[in-house]
């Protein structure tokens, strides 16, 4: 993600990295007005929706990697809760109205500055209509999931773990990351 060149507060072209007084991290600070510009991770929210032992996936119609499959998920917008964002993304990408059952996974990907918040949900209404970011959506039995075509490694890990738990009949809340590979199970 390219860093801004101009101060969002005063418009000056004097943004430069430094550690502001009282801070512990380098930030972009405006030399003209001292505004501190924070560059924070993006939050992606979505849902695992199961119906009769099958899982809802959508095929990407837009870059990056059109044609690959993923859980219905996307970037949280300002003013939304994580739950609202997840349900909006499910609706936009699959035409499914869903209800959240519980949080399932909080998965950090520090290398690309993203945090995935994934919920367990059920489908309340399936319209068969989906938005322009999706070229197809359907429910897959675990043995028919196009694993080799799932684009995001974090999504693949989350879905694999969920299916294994479903078969065992035990669900938890997982907090983990792709840097260390450590996943913490919370019951």
Secondary structure as a PSIPRED ss2 file (coil, helix, strand):
# PSIPRED VFORMAT (PSIPRED V4.0)

   1 X C   1.000  0.000  0.000
   2 X C   1.000  0.000  0.000
   3 X C   1.000  0.000  0.000
   4 X C   1.000  0.000  0.000
   5 X C   1.000  0.000  0.000
   6 X C   1.000  0.000  0.000
   7 X C   1.000  0.000  0.000
   8 X C   1.000  0.000  0.000
   9 X C   1.000  0.000  0.000
  10 X C   1.000  0.000  0.000
  11 X C   1.000  0.000  0.000
  12 X C   1.000  0.000  0.000
  13 X C   1.000  0.000  0.000
  14 X C   1.000  0.000  0.000
  15 X E   0.000  0.000  1.000
  16 X E   0.000  0.000  1.000
  17 X E   0.000  0.000  1.000
  18 X E   0.000  0.000  1.000
  19 X E   0.000  0.000  1.000
  20 X C   1.000  0.000  0.000
  21 X C   1.000  0.000  0.000
  22 X C   1.000  0.000  0.000
  23 X C   1.000  0.000  0.000
  24 X C   1.000  0.000  0.000
  25 X C   1.000  0.000  0.000
  26 X E   0.000  0.000  1.000
  27 X E   0.000  0.000  1.000
  28 X E   0.000  0.000  1.000
  29 X E   0.000  0.000  1.000
  30 X E   0.000  0.000  1.000
  31 X C   1.000  0.000  0.000
  32 X C   1.000  0.000  0.000
  33 X C   1.000  0.000  0.000
  34 X C   1.000  0.000  0.000
  35 X C   1.000  0.000  0.000
  36 X E   0.000  0.000  1.000
  37 X E   0.000  0.000  1.000
  38 X C   1.000  0.000  0.000
  39 X C   1.000  0.000  0.000
  40 X C   1.000  0.000  0.000
  41 X C   1.000  0.000  0.000
  42 X E   0.000  0.000  1.000
  43 X E   0.000  0.000  1.000
  44 X E   0.000  0.000  1.000
  45 X E   0.000  0.000  1.000
  46 X E   0.000  0.000  1.000
  47 X E   0.000  0.000  1.000
  48 X E   0.000  0.000  1.000
  49 X E   0.000  0.000  1.000
  50 X E   0.000  0.000  1.000
  51 X E   0.000  0.000  1.000
  52 X C   1.000  0.000  0.000
  53 X C   1.000  0.000  0.000
  54 X E   0.000  0.000  1.000
  55 X E   0.000  0.000  1.000
  56 X E   0.000  0.000  1.000
  57 X E   0.000  0.000  1.000
  58 X E   0.000  0.000  1.000
  59 X E   0.000  0.000  1.000
  60 X E   0.000  0.000  1.000
  61 X C   1.000  0.000  0.000
  62 X C   1.000  0.000  0.000
  63 X C   1.000  0.000  0.000
  64 X C   1.000  0.000  0.000
  65 X C   1.000  0.000  0.000
  66 X C   1.000  0.000  0.000
  67 X C   1.000  0.000  0.000
  68 X C   1.000  0.000  0.000
  69 X E   0.000  0.000  1.000
  70 X E   0.000  0.000  1.000
  71 X C   1.000  0.000  0.000
  72 X C   1.000  0.000  0.000
  73 X E   0.000  0.000  1.000
  74 X E   0.000  0.000  1.000
  75 X E   0.000  0.000  1.000
  76 X C   1.000  0.000  0.000
  77 X C   1.000  0.000  0.000
  78 X C   1.000  0.000  0.000
  79 X C   1.000  0.000  0.000
  80 X C   1.000  0.000  0.000
  81 X C   1.000  0.000  0.000
  82 X H   0.000  1.000  0.000
  83 X H   0.000  1.000  0.000
  84 X H   0.000  1.000  0.000
  85 X H   0.000  1.000  0.000
  86 X H   0.000  1.000  0.000
  87 X H   0.000  1.000  0.000
  88 X H   0.000  1.000  0.000
  89 X H   0.000  1.000  0.000
  90 X H   0.000  1.000  0.000
  91 X H   0.000  1.000  0.000
  92 X H   0.000  1.000  0.000
  93 X H   0.000  1.000  0.000
  94 X H   0.000  1.000  0.000
  95 X C   1.000  0.000  0.000
  96 X E   0.000  0.000  1.000
  97 X E   0.000  0.000  1.000
  98 X E   0.000  0.000  1.000
  99 X E   0.000  0.000  1.000
 100 X E   0.000  0.000  1.000
 101 X E   0.000  0.000  1.000
 102 X E   0.000  0.000  1.000
 103 X E   0.000  0.000  1.000
 104 X E   0.000  0.000  1.000
 105 X E   0.000  0.000  1.000
 106 X E   0.000  0.000  1.000
 107 X E   0.000  0.000  1.000
 108 X E   0.000  0.000  1.000
 109 X E   0.000  0.000  1.000
 110 X H   0.000  1.000  0.000
 111 X H   0.000  1.000  0.000
 112 X H   0.000  1.000  0.000
 113 X C   1.000  0.000  0.000
 114 X E   0.000  0.000  1.000
 115 X E   0.000  0.000  1.000
 116 X E   0.000  0.000  1.000
 117 X E   0.000  0.000  1.000
 118 X E   0.000  0.000  1.000
 119 X E   0.000  0.000  1.000
 120 X E   0.000  0.000  1.000
 121 X E   0.000  0.000  1.000
 122 X E   0.000  0.000  1.000
 123 X E   0.000  0.000  1.000
 124 X E   0.000  0.000  1.000
 125 X E   0.000  0.000  1.000
 126 X E   0.000  0.000  1.000
 127 X C   1.000  0.000  0.000
 128 X C   1.000  0.000  0.000
 129 X C   1.000  0.000  0.000
 130 X C   1.000  0.000  0.000
 131 X C   1.000  0.000  0.000
 132 X C   1.000  0.000  0.000
 133 X C   1.000  0.000  0.000
 134 X E   0.000  0.000  1.000
 135 X E   0.000  0.000  1.000
 136 X E   0.000  0.000  1.000
 137 X E   0.000  0.000  1.000
 138 X E   0.000  0.000  1.000
 139 X E   0.000  0.000  1.000
 140 X E   0.000  0.000  1.000
 141 X E   0.000  0.000  1.000
 142 X H   0.000  1.000  0.000
 143 X H   0.000  1.000  0.000
 144 X H   0.000  1.000  0.000
 145 X C   1.000  0.000  0.000
 146 X C   1.000  0.000  0.000
 147 X H   0.000  1.000  0.000
 148 X H   0.000  1.000  0.000
 149 X H   0.000  1.000  0.000
 150 X E   0.000  0.000  1.000
 151 X C   1.000  0.000  0.000
 152 X C   1.000  0.000  0.000
 153 X H   0.000  1.000  0.000
 154 X H   0.000  1.000  0.000
 155 X H   0.000  1.000  0.000
 156 X H   0.000  1.000  0.000
 157 X H   0.000  1.000  0.000
 158 X H   0.000  1.000  0.000
 159 X H   0.000  1.000  0.000
 160 X H   0.000  1.000  0.000
 161 X H   0.000  1.000  0.000
 162 X H   0.000  1.000  0.000
 163 X H   0.000  1.000  0.000
 164 X H   0.000  1.000  0.000
 165 X H   0.000  1.000  0.000
 166 X H   0.000  1.000  0.000
 167 X H   0.000  1.000  0.000
 168 X H   0.000  1.000  0.000
 169 X C   1.000  0.000  0.000
 170 X C   1.000  0.000  0.000
 171 X C   1.000  0.000  0.000
 172 X C   1.000  0.000  0.000
 173 X E   0.000  0.000  1.000
 174 X E   0.000  0.000  1.000
 175 X E   0.000  0.000  1.000
 176 X E   0.000  0.000  1.000
 177 X E   0.000  0.000  1.000
 178 X C   1.000  0.000  0.000
 179 X C   1.000  0.000  0.000
 180 X C   1.000  0.000  0.000
 181 X C   1.000  0.000  0.000
 182 X C   1.000  0.000  0.000
 183 X E   0.000  0.000  1.000
 184 X E   0.000  0.000  1.000
 185 X E   0.000  0.000  1.000
 186 X E   0.000  0.000  1.000
 187 X C   1.000  0.000  0.000
